Amino acid sequence: MHPRFTHRFKALRDGFAMDRELDAEVRFHIEMETEKYVRQGMDPAAARTKALRNFGPMEKHKEEVRETRGVSWLEHLTQDLKYGVRTLIKSPGFALLAIVTLGLGIGANTAIFSVINGVLLKPLPYDNGDRLVLIQQTAPLINRPNFGVSINELYDYRAQLASFEGIVEFHQMNFDLLRRGEPDRVATGVVSPNFFDALGIKPILGRAFVDTDDDEGAPAVLILTHAYWQTKFGGDRGIIGQVFQMNDRPHTVVGVLPPVPQYPNEVDLYMPTSACPFRAAAERQVAQNRRPFLVQVFGLLKRGASPATAAAEVATVAAHFKRDYPDVYRPALGFHAQTANVLEQLTARARELLLILLGTTGLVLLIACANVANLALARMLRRDRELAMRSALGAGRGRLVRQLLTESLVLAVAGGAFGLLFAWSTVDMLTKFVERFTSRTGEIDIDPGVLVFTLLVSVVTGVLFGTFPALASRIDVANALKSGGKGTSNTAGRHRLQSALIIAQVAVSVVLLVGAGLLLVSLYRLQSVDPGFKPERVMSAEVFGNFTKYPDALATRTLYLRLLERLERASGVISAAVTNAVPLSGLQPGQARFQIRGRTYDTPDARPTVDVRVASTKYFETLGIPLLRGRSFTELDHENAKNVGIINEAMARHWDGVDPVGSEVSFDDGETWGTIVGVVGDVKAFGLDREPIAQLYRPLRQGGHIAGRALVRMTGDPSAATTIIRDAVHSIDPDIPIENVRTLDEIRDRYLATPRLTALLLSVFAGLALLVTITGITGVIAQSVSQRTQEFGLRMALGATQKSVLGMVVGQGLWLVGSGLLLGMAGAAAFARVLKSYLYGTTPTDPMAFAIVSIAFVTAGALACLGPAWRATTVDPMTALRAE
Amino acid sequence: MSSRSRLDLLQGTLDLLILKTLALGAMHGWGIAQRIQQMSEDVLRVNQGSLYPALHRLEAAGWIVAEWGASENNRQAKFYRLTKTGQRQLREETELWEQMAGAVARVLKAETI
């Protein structure tokens, strides 16, 4: 080995041993030198002094020796680390405050990043995820993005698309699964037999579907999702081969899926297409009908096929549809087809929000950095003597800067560790929140990628806030040593730096506070929205009769009429109703086109659209929807009577001020007509933030729909209705499952939970920012007061009143707050625009939010200064002046 | 002793003198400084602060090696010893020095016009 290398290696290995050797060597030298002078007749003490003086600045020489070893950076680092930890332990208050501040900042970022990593960044856990696309049809002109694909179209795509090696379908149906105990209504994914092979999902138990499962007369089979298997069967591995009754047929469980995210819906179990009665019906009509647009389509690209080519092929096939079937794909639809990325679609609603949150936590971290930089700067003032001493003993400026940066890094890494704890304890909560926006939350985890992120953020943070004190470490040695630690020549520069940091903190906090303020103002307005019905004391439940037992409208109608009769007889029930849509329960509006008798329309597409709902006789009474004109439904509006309807105010506007009661509308090109018998108030059925749309209610006994939702208004506690509904249903048919039993207040609360949580989350971050900034202001003002003690003493001696001193100090603080506010407002306006789609009845420049934030900040700022200001007024002029 | 008579040593020159001193036998740091002073009849005076960095530099270059041993007054001291490459280096540097000293001397002796 090369001697230089061995030397280095040895040095690296025994750096500290060599330090000890060097000490011994130098000690020996001094002793010999001292002895020499003693032999020359000097007195021992003087001899030693002379020997030491001969040697010169000892530490500097030792340092030079260390540097010749070539590995001194590592030793410096260990030395700096030891020294850093030691000094930090000596000022635990500063260290703790810095670590907590940084920890919260880093922790918040870590938590959000772990969510972003698990939701947006990790590839889908499907083997073929990288080759998978969605084939989506859209009709933008009638506002129907992704309206689905028909069986006919699916077959055309399969036949005509060359870039794909597999094209599979999915649609969701809800069926009754009968097993031990209560019947269960299960969300069922109906899929092509090669669906899981195409996606690249292998069952963890049993097998995937095979082509023969789809054969005519093949035994019906089911595959359970992981979540359903866990919650309903406790992960029982003996589930394979068990038989359940479904749609009046035995179904055998053949497999269990791994826990993977599902698109477009999370379902409980899967069945092959042949087992779905609706799908079978659509199949029988394939020859004569290109509707209904029932399924979602996944395409697996051939290996090496270009996604762009595939997209072009899809567009071409769709263009041919338009050319070949102009009556189905009318120009007024704007029909076309495109490919879409599964991961993007799966996480589309979460993406923007997560990025906003990451931006928010990023800003919080910046504030934390500025705050710790300020703390460190304040500490530097007290450390001037220490640093000057080290400088006098031979530490170069580079060495000092390195030392200060190491200290910052120690703090930042400790903060990062605290942050990890914080993230670890909050990530579950965050995951629950994000579940509202995407079903892909199963892979959120604090994994090695997240750890690397945290480490990186910590190091960058340390460098960021460590640079300020390091820059300010230029020291006038003589002055610092002389002045007894009361501040040095560049104090003024440091004050400017501190003020700038505070102003920046205030500005960034203002951005966050305005954002949170806007969301809160918007939430308040949303909560005060009158939904158009009275949700108090009303219970709702989903009650679907098994459609093999209740195959048509007549059978279900009989079921519901019997149910209503029993419900209304029960004690505590004021009224009961059956409908097909509970307001605010997340349904999408229907878009049936109608015509008013006596009016002409240029084309069928020029006719207005309406959302049609089913209402039993006491529906409006039960929900507390006011009847404005005409009459409500009665027992006489039955299947053999004249068709009638009740419309809402939004629909009544189509009559241009004329009373619509008594006029007729048609939904089938004038073949049949129904009479409007009443007008009721508008209901915010599809969202408190959405303007009411035209709605028409048909009586239960005339509606062709399966209704499925029971509503009960109670005299007292609505929870009593749970058993009333269950008993009533099961006394008619014990095989009918009762699902989603919820009060209307609960449904409204669920609807509001998302904006409430979003506002809460942003408010927590903004509050954190405010807190950190306010402590920063207090710290800087307090420090400035303690440095100006003599000045204040002098002022008071010269006749300044307590009030004027108080005003001076608070004024200094408010100047900082005011400058920050002005700067922050500009930033806030930009941030608010990002939030626009989350605001209801609130513009991004809502003066209310801005005013609240300004007042709150000025008040908080003034309060933050009061403590230090009070101390300034209690300075005893004589003591202060004598101290000089 | 006037400060004039104590010449500070040029970098490189010190290295050469250390090597030369050690060519006479192993020696510890203080001894090297003393010996250079004695041999130069007190004209050359080693800045003690630069002695140890120089020793470590030479050690790092592999020209000398150090080991602990007992000193003349029976105390533990670090003794430096010339290596084979150190001997070669000494020869080369001595040659170089003599060339340079000769050249400088010639320049200084030149008659002024």
Contacts between the chains, C-beta under 8 A, distances in Angstrom:
chain1	res1	chain2	res2	distance
A	2	B	62	8.0
A	3	B	61	7.5
A	3	B	62	3.0
A	3	B	85	7.7
A	4	B	60	6.2
A	4	B	61	6.8
A	4	B	62	6.3
A	7	B	59	6.7
A	7	B	60	4.8
A	7	B	62	7.1
A	8	B	60	7.7
A	21	B	78	6.8
A	22	B	52	7.3
A	24	B	76	7.0
A	24	B	78	7.4
A	25	B	28	7.9
A	25	B	29	6.1
A	25	B	52	6.9
A	25	B	77	7.7
A	25	B	78	4.8
A	26	B	52	7.0
A	28	B	28	7.0
A	28	B	29	7.7
A	28	B	30	6.8
A	28	B	71	7.4
A	28	B	75	6.6
A	28	B	76	7.3
A	28	B	77	5.1
A	28	B	78	7.3
A	29	B	29	5.5
A	29	B	30	4.5
A	29	B	48	6.9
A	29	B	52	7.9
A	31	B	75	7.5
A	32	B	30	4.2
A	32	B	31	7.9
A	32	B	71	7.8
A	33	B	30	6.5
A	33	B	48	7.7
A	35	B	73	7.7
A	36	B	34	7.8
A	54	B	48	5.7
A	55	B	48	4.9
A	55	B	49	6.1
A	56	B	47	7.3
A	56	B	48	6.8
A	56	B	49	3.9
A	57	B	49	7.0
A	60	B	49	7.2
A	61	B	49	4.3
A	61	B	50	7.6
A	61	B	52	6.0
A	61	B	53	6.6
A	62	B	52	7.9
A	64	B	49	7.9
A	64	B	50	7.8
A	64	B	52	7.9
A	64	B	53	4.2
A	65	B	52	5.2
A	65	B	53	5.0
A	65	B	56	4.9
A	67	B	53	7.8
A	68	B	53	5.5
A	68	B	56	4.5
A	68	B	57	4.7
A	68	B	60	5.8
A	69	B	56	6.8
A	69	B	60	6.7
A	70	B	60	6.9
